[in-house]
Structure formats: C-alpha cells, structure tokens
Amino acid sequence: MYRRFKSTVSDKDRITPVDKQEDIAHGSYGALLFDKRWKNRREYILNKDRYSCTVCSSQQGLQVHHRQYHYLKIEKKFKVPWDYPDQLLITLCEKCHQKGHNQYKVPIIYL
C-alpha cells in the first residue's frame, strides 16, 4: 500500500535523477501513483494479466511492476509511471514484487 504525503515538487518537475535505486519508489514518484492516469493504467495492466501474479498466480495483494525505468536525458526526468508500453508493466503479488526487488535491480534506460 502506498502512503499519502505532501510533495513539494511541481508537476512540471515530476521526477529528478536519483543516486539510489530505492529512492525511485519515494518522493515525487510516489505521489504520481495517486494520479488518475496511473490508476487507470494500473487497472488496465491488472485486467490484462487476469488479476493474477505473473510469477505465482496469486490473486492477493496485487501490484503493477515496472520492468525498467526510462530516464529522459533531454528533459532531465524519468517518464511518468503510466507512460510505458504494456510489455514493461506486469502484475505481481506483493511477495513476488518484494522478492524481485531484493534479488534484482530494476534497470534504468537513458533515452
């Protein structure tokens, strides 16, 4: 579950580069997960994956995982979470999502 917080970052500055991978899940990125566009995109991906974890088939605690992040060098920010192709967004249960992040670093592609 994502926690609500006040963000001091304007929509124009959405996300800035981070030094640590873990920081991507917090700050202004976290605020974007409450955006209606992300909620709609998330629902679309859950439906596409038949509301089941793509690893273990669980239907409990489902989350949508980005298989990679895209950093737009010219704009000096990451893509917004809903602006990724279907094949880069997958449904995982909370357990598989956490296990994956513990074992692998999500690659950042610089565009």
C-alpha positions as CSV (number, residue, x, y, z in Angstrom):
1,M,0.0,0.0,0.0
2,Y,1.3,3.4,-0.8
3,R,1.3,6.2,1.8
4,R,0.0,9.7,1.1
5,F,2.3,12.6,1.7
6,K,2.7,16.2,0.7
7,S,5.0,16.8,-2.3
8,T,7.0,20.0,-2.7
9,V,7.8,19.1,-6.4
10,S,5.7,20.7,-9.0
11,D,4.0,18.6,-11.8
12,K,6.4,20.2,-14.2
13,D,9.5,18.9,-12.4
14,R,7.8,15.5,-11.7
15,I,10.9,13.3,-11.1
16,T,14.6,14.1,-10.9
17,P,17.5,11.6,-11.2
18,V,18.3,9.7,-8.1
19,D,21.5,8.3,-6.6
20,K,20.0,5.2,-5.2
21,Q,17.5,2.9,-6.9
22,E,15.4,2.7,-3.7
23,D,14.7,6.5,-3.9
24,I,12.6,5.9,-7.1
25,A,9.8,4.5,-5.1
26,H,9.5,7.5,-2.8
27,G,9.3,11.3,-3.1
28,S,7.6,12.7,-6.2
29,Y,7.4,9.3,-7.9
30,G,5.2,8.0,-5.0
31,A,2.8,11.0,-5.5
32,L,2.3,10.1,-9.1
33,L,0.9,6.7,-8.1
34,F,-2.2,8.5,-6.9
35,D,-2.7,10.2,-10.2
36,K,-5.9,9.1,-12.1
37,R,-3.8,8.3,-15.2
38,W,-1.7,5.8,-13.2
39,K,-4.8,4.3,-11.5
40,N,-6.4,3.8,-15.0
41,R,-3.2,2.3,-16.4
42,R,-2.7,0.1,-13.4
43,E,-6.3,-1.3,-13.7
44,Y,-5.6,-1.9,-17.4
45,I,-2.5,-4.0,-16.6
46,L,-4.2,-5.9,-13.8
47,N,-7.0,-6.8,-16.3
48,K,-4.5,-7.7,-19.0
49,D,-2.9,-10.2,-16.5
50,R,-6.3,-11.5,-15.4
51,Y,-5.8,-10.2,-11.9
52,S,-3.1,-12.8,-11.1
53,C,0.5,-12.6,-10.3
54,T,2.5,-13.4,-13.4
55,V,5.0,-15.4,-11.3
56,C,3.0,-17.4,-8.8
57,S,-0.6,-16.8,-10.0
58,S,-1.7,-15.4,-6.6
59,Q,-4.7,-13.1,-6.7
60,Q,-3.9,-11.4,-3.3
61,G,-2.0,-8.1,-2.8
62,L,-1.5,-7.4,-6.5
63,Q,0.8,-4.6,-7.6
64,V,1.9,-3.4,-11.0
65,H,5.7,-3.6,-11.5
66,H,7.8,-1.6,-14.0
67,R,10.4,-4.0,-15.6
68,Q,12.6,-1.0,-16.3
69,Y,12.6,2.8,-15.8
70,H,13.2,5.3,-18.6
71,Y,15.1,8.5,-17.8
72,L,14.7,11.2,-20.4
73,K,18.0,12.9,-20.7
74,I,16.8,16.0,-22.6
75,E,14.0,16.6,-20.1
76,K,16.2,15.6,-17.1
77,K,13.5,13.4,-15.6
78,F,12.0,10.0,-15.5
79,K,9.0,9.0,-17.6
80,V,5.7,9.2,-15.7
81,P,4.7,5.7,-14.5
82,W,1.7,5.4,-16.9
83,D,3.8,6.2,-20.0
84,Y,5.3,2.7,-20.5
85,P,4.4,0.0,-23.1
86,D,2.4,-3.0,-21.9
87,Q,5.4,-5.4,-22.1
88,L,7.2,-3.3,-19.4
89,L,4.4,-3.4,-16.9
90,I,3.5,-6.7,-15.2
91,T,1.3,-7.8,-12.4
92,L,3.0,-9.2,-9.3
93,C,1.7,-10.1,-5.9
94,E,3.3,-8.2,-3.0
95,K,5.5,-11.2,-2.0
96,C,6.9,-11.7,-5.6
97,H,7.3,-8.0,-6.1
98,Q,9.4,-7.6,-2.9
99,K,11.4,-10.8,-3.7
100,G,12.2,-9.5,-7.2
101,H,13.4,-6.1,-5.9
102,N,15.5,-7.8,-3.3
103,Q,17.2,-10.0,-6.0
104,Y,17.4,-7.7,-9.0
105,K,17.9,-4.0,-9.6
106,V,15.4,-2.5,-12.0
107,P,17.4,-1.2,-15.0
108,I,17.3,2.4,-15.8
109,I,17.3,3.1,-19.6
110,Y,18.6,6.6,-20.5
111,L,16.8,7.9,-23.6
